[in-house]
């Protein structure tokens, strides 16, 4: 048996690698090849092309890498026609993967989609493409299963892999010691995102908010979580301009979350990770004006954009997007988390949100669903 799998971003690469490991544990004879990153390669995938470094930050910014992805798409189409895998597994990354699903369908190849594109959040009309091209959708959130089934898509809720990877923690001292951070005083985390464009948009705002916090919270200290493509040298100019030490930490983001009393986090999977470990957070996300306007049109002006609030179904963390992402407002929201009553309420909210994610073991459930699907097709 051979499977072709695609993941285009860091989070997709991580979750797809876990799915691959679970599949190979159950059947080591499966050959799995595809497009992805280092984690998928380590899990046993024959990587045809590492595409994770090419991910773009927004709807408009993606134009800069269209040429690369168009050539890759044509090569992948040819590869699928030649190799004819038993199934194609697509992980998130909708701009590329939904088109590839259509190609696979025309070739008569079964398509499994693992980690749904957030069509319920924006561009919901694309569910028609999913209905036509995807044989089974494996979703992370319970409400997604209902949403897809109501629209005629075969979907299964497998749970969220994050529960296999992260646990709630109230121990701040141990991670602070491990990271060489000051043991005392309020510690604020800055997590600007995994891409350099996100750093360019988000970190100046976070740094200015940090400057306000430092002036108003006695003993405030800071730590900055660095994604693989973000370096300490990129942070240094902001340390110089604000006069603050941001203590950049590379490759240990979860430890940094756990160390913090409050975190400023760029919108995305990181916000959910932070909430799952139980660290109070403020969601920050700036973007170019064209992207901001287009996103507003495509989403219909949603009330919530951050995953903790979407999963909870209500506002449990403050979020500041686009023109609302002002340092003063962000600093005030961060400081509010230091109030005992606010912190206690947040802990209850995070517990309730965590319960909605299901139970640990999502990757094992997803692997079983893939194998069950393949048996059905046979």
N, C-alpha and C positions, 0 to 999 in steps of 0.2 A: 504494500500500500504506500502511496506517496501523496503528500499534502503540500500545497503551496500556500504560504502565509505572508501577510503584509502588515507592517506597522511603520508609521511614518514619523513619530515623535517619541521623545524620551519616555513619557508615561506609557504609551502604547508598546514600546520596546520592552519595558519592564513587565507589563501584564501579559504580553504575548509570550515572553520567555517563560513565565510561570505556567502558562497553559501548555507550552511545548514540553516542559519537564513532566507535567502531569500525564500528558499523552504518552511520552516515552517510558514512563514508569509502568504504564499499563500494557504497552506494546512496543518493546525496544526495536522491533523490526521495521517500524514506520520510517520512511524517508521523508524528512521535512526540509523544504528549501523555500527561499523567498527573499523578500525585501525587508530590511530591518536594520538593527544596530548591534552594538557589542554584546548586550545582554542576551539577545536571541542567539547570537553566534555561540556564546558560552553555554547556552542551554542545549545546543545540538543542531541548530538550524544551519543549513548550507546557505550562507548569505550571498545572493547574486549581486546585490548592490546595497551599500550602507546609505540609507536616505535620511537618517535622523538629523544629520547636520544641516540639511537643506530646508528644514521646517521654517515657515515664515510667521511673522507675528500677527498679521491681520488680513482682512479681506483685500485691502488695497495693496499692502506691502507684498503680497504673494506674487504680484505681477513680475517682480524682480527675478523669480526663479521659474517662471512659466516655461521658458525654453528647455531647461534641464528636465522638468517633469514631462513635457510633451515628448521628448526623445525617449525618456525612460518608459513612458506609457506604451509607445510603439514597440520597443524592445520586449516589454513584458507581454504584450498581446501576442507577439510572435512566439515567445517562450511557452506560453500557455497552450498555443495551438500545437507546438511540437511535442511538449512533454505530456499533455493531457493528464493532469493529476486527478486523483479520485475525488478531491474537493479543494475548493479555494476558501481559505479562512482570512477574512478581512478584519483588521482591528482599528476601530475609530477612523481618523484621517479621511473624512468624507469627501473632500474635493477630489482626491485621487481615487479613493476606494469605491465610491458609488459609480464612477465611470467604469472602473475595472469590473465591478459586479455585472454591469451590462454586457461587457465583452465576454466574460466567463459564461453568462447565460446563453449568449448566442452560440458559443462553442459547445453547449450542452454539458457544461461542468457545474456540479452542485456548488452552491455558495452559502457559506455560513458567515454571519457577521457577529463578531465578538466585540463587545463594548459599543453600544449604539451611538451613532452621531446624535447630537442633542437637537434633533428635529423638533422635539416638543418645545424647545426654547426659541428657535428661529428657523426660518425657511421651511416651515412645516409641509409645504406643498411637495417637497422632495420625497415624502413618504410614498408617493405614487411610484417613484423609481425603485424604492425598496420593495414594494409589493410585487413589482414586475420581475425584479432581478435577484432577490435574496430568498433563499429557501427556508432558512431558520435564523432568527435573530436571538442572540444570547445577551441579555441585558443585566445591568448591575443594580438597577433600582426597581423596586416593586411597582411603582407607579408607571414605569416605562412599559412593563409587560401589558398592563391594562390599556395604555395609550395605543400601543401597536396592534393589539388584538382587536380593539374597537375599529381599527382601520384596515382590518383584513390581513395583517401580517402575522405569520406563525412566529411567536416569540416565547421565550422561556426566561424567567427570572432565576439567575444562578447565584446572586449575591455579589458582594463587592470584595475583590481581592485585598483591599486595604485592611480588612479585619484579620487577614492572615499575616500581615506584615507589621501592623502597629497595634500597640495596646495603650490603654489609658495609663497615665502616670502623673503623680503629684510630687515626685521626687525631683527637685530642682538642683539640689546640692551635688549629686553624683555626676550629672552631665556637665555642670559648670566646672567641676574639678577635672574631668576628662578633657575638656576643651581649653583648660588654662584660663578660665574666666574668673573675674572677681566673685568671691563667695557671697558677699553681702550687697545689699542695696537692690533697688528695682532694676531688672534687666529687660531691655526692649530689643526685640529682634527685627531685622530688616531683611526681607526676602523678596527681591525685586523681580524674580522670574528666571526662567531657564535660558532665555535667548538674549542676545546682545541688544536687539531692538527694544525688548522689554526693559532692559537695564537703562537704556537711553531715555525712555519715556517715564519710567517709574522711580528710578533712584533719586533724581533731583528733587522730586516731591517728598520722598521718604526722608532724604537728608535734611530738608528744610523743616519737616515735622519733627525730626529728631533734635534739631537745634532748639526748637521751641520747648520740647520736652525737657531737654537738659537744663534750660534756664528756669524751668518751673517745678521740676521734681527733684528734690534733694537726693544726691547720690546716684542719679540715673546713669546707667551704663548701657552699652550697645554691643550687639553681635550681628554680623552679616553672614547669611548663608550664601555660599557661592555655588552655582550650578557648574557643570563641567566646562562650559564654554565661557564662563565669567572668571576673571582673574583679579587678584588683589590689586594689581596695578591699575585696573579700571576704577577701583574704589578710592585709591589714594588721592586724586584731585578733590574729592568731596570731603575727605578728612582734612585736607589743607584749607578748603574754603570755609568749613564750619568750625574748625578747631577741635573736632571731636575724634576720638578713637573708635572706629567702627568694628574692630576686631574681626576681620574677614576669616571665615572658616570654610574650607573646601571639602566636599565629599562627605560631610557629616551633618547633613541638613536636619535629620530627625533628632539627633542629639541636641542640635541648636534649638529646635522647637521646644524640646523638653526643658531646656535650661532657662527659657524665657518666662517672665511674668506676663508679658504682652508681646504680640508679634504684629508687625505690619507686613501683610502678605499680598503679593500680586495674585490677581484672580486666576483660578485654574485648579488643578488637582491639589496643589499645595495647601489651599484653604481647607479642603476636606481633611487632609493629613493632619493639619494643625488642630482642627477641631476634634478629631478622633483621639489624639494623644491628650487632649484636654487643656490645651494652652489657649487662653483668650486671644482673640485676634481682631484686627481691623483690615478689611479688604480694600486694596488700592489698585486702580488700573487706569492708566492714561493711554491715549492712543492718538494717532493723527486725526485731524478734524474730518477729512473725508471718510475714514474708517468709522469714526464715531457716528457720523450722520447716517452712513449706510447701515450700520448695526442697529441704530434706533429704528430705521424704517423696517428692516427685516425682522426684528423681534416684536414690533408693534408696541415698543415702550414698556417692556415687562417691569413688574415691581421688583423682582429679585433676579440677580445674575450670578451670585456666588453659590457654589455647591452646598455649603452648610445650610443656607436659607432655603434653597430649592428642595433639598431633602427634608428639612424640617417642615416645609410648607408655610413658613412664617419667618419674620425677621428675628434671628438669634445673634447675628453679628452685624455690626455696622459696615456698610459698603459704600465706597466712594469711586465713581466712575467718571471718566472724561472731565467735563467742566466742573463737576462736583468734587474732584480730587484736589482739594485745597489743603496746604499744610496746616493751617489753623484748625480746620474742622477735624482733620485726621489726628492731630495732636490731642485735641480735646476728647475725642472718642477713645484714644489710647489711654489717656489718664483716667477716664471714668472707670475703666476695667480694674483699677487699683482699689476702688471702693469695695469694702467687704460684701455689702449687699449685692452689688452688681456681679462680683466674682462668684458668689454663691448661686445666683440666678443662672449665670452662664454655665456653671457646672451641671445644674439640673437640665438645662436646655441641651447641652452636649450629650448627656446620657440618653435623653429621649431621641435625639437625632441618630445617635449610634445604633439604637435599637431598630430604627427603620432601615438600616443597611443590611439586616439579616444576620446570619450566623457565619463564623469562620468556616473555611473550606470551599470558598467559591471556585477556586481554580480546579479542584478535584471534581466539583459538580459540573463545571464547564467541560472538562475533558470527557466525563461520562456522557454528557449530552452530545458531544461531537461524535464519539464512537457509536452511540445509539442511533444518531442520524445516519451514519455511514452504513450501519447494519440495515436500517430501514430502506435505504437506497438500493442496497444489494438485493 
